[in-house]
Amino acid sequence: MYHSIHIIQFISFLVSQFTNAVLLYLIYTKTQKTFGQYRYLMAAFSIYAIIYNYVDLSAQPLVIIEKQMYTVINHGPLRYYPTAGMFGASFGMCISLLCTQFFYRYLAMCRYATMISKPLTSTQKCYRPNVLVRLEGVKLSLIFIPPFLLSVTWFLCCLFGLEMTSEKKKLLKIPLEEKYAEDSFRVTFVGGLYWQKDQNGMTHWNIRDCIGTTGLCGLESICCLTILFCGVKTYKKMNEVGGSMTNIGFLSRTAAASTAIYPAIEPLIAIFCITTFRRSLICYKRDGKVSSNAATSTA
């Protein structure tokens, strides 16, 4: 089974390199005068997606659930090197950058709606539509501070909260030998062993592992809820001001299926949703310009 997973990871790596390269090319050639600062955010995510896929390919993570333990195994070329937390930190950065994109899109849509719409009702108002003004120029770099801090926190939770211990290695010895022909005392992994039983049969909770797991769940929940909130708000605001999006819901559902697949799928969503990019790929020949506000709203 794990051979199939590795094949999917490798194919996703190749597709991601291509789709993100295409998106970067479109950002560079088609958005210099139309997308404003948003193009830098899109480019940053695409560049990191390319880097992230190298990390994913080098780690080739596999998941094992054994009794009271949840483990992510490093099954890549660097499996015998001390890389605990590397993949977790990379995944944390990836999802937090995506979260930042959704947040910026929401702010941009609020600003656009405020500029072109008639006075909105209290239920339609966007909060703080002028926040983008404070993120102009070099100040845009401030928006990358939260993803960096989240990635560091993710790494610390993996390193100290889900560290490799002799007890975990003993529990994984037989499963790893039977399923992957690996030695649990050599391969690198992170995992949460939530409780243990002593010689008298008494159960003892592993507080550190529970805290580490809770921390990771909390971080991912914050990111997912932020993405959901900003995505829904942005979609509603686009409908209010007459915007529209290509209907590719099936792609967005597929994107959530795997951490390896998502960086390959996300550029396609941008390429086919943003009018400027879509027209460029299908050789849409029409002499016209897209205003910066319209381009931002389509994003």
Buried (B, 14 or more C-beta within 10 A) or exposed (E): EEEEBBEBBBEBBEBBBEBBEBBBEBBEEBBEEBBBBBBBBBBBBBEBBBBBBEBBBBBBBBEBEBEBBBBBBBBBEBBEEEBBBBBBBBBBBBBBBBBBBBBBBBBBBBBBBBEEBEEBEEEEEBEEBEBBEEBEEEEBEEBBEBBEEBBEBBBBBBBEBBBBBEEBBEBBBEBBEEEBEBEBEEBBBBBBBBEBEEEEEEEEEBEBBBBBBEBBEEBBEBBBEBBEEBBEBBBEBBEBBEBEBEEBEEBBEBBEEBBBBBBBBBBBBBBBBBBBBBBBEEEEEEEEEBEBBBBBBBB
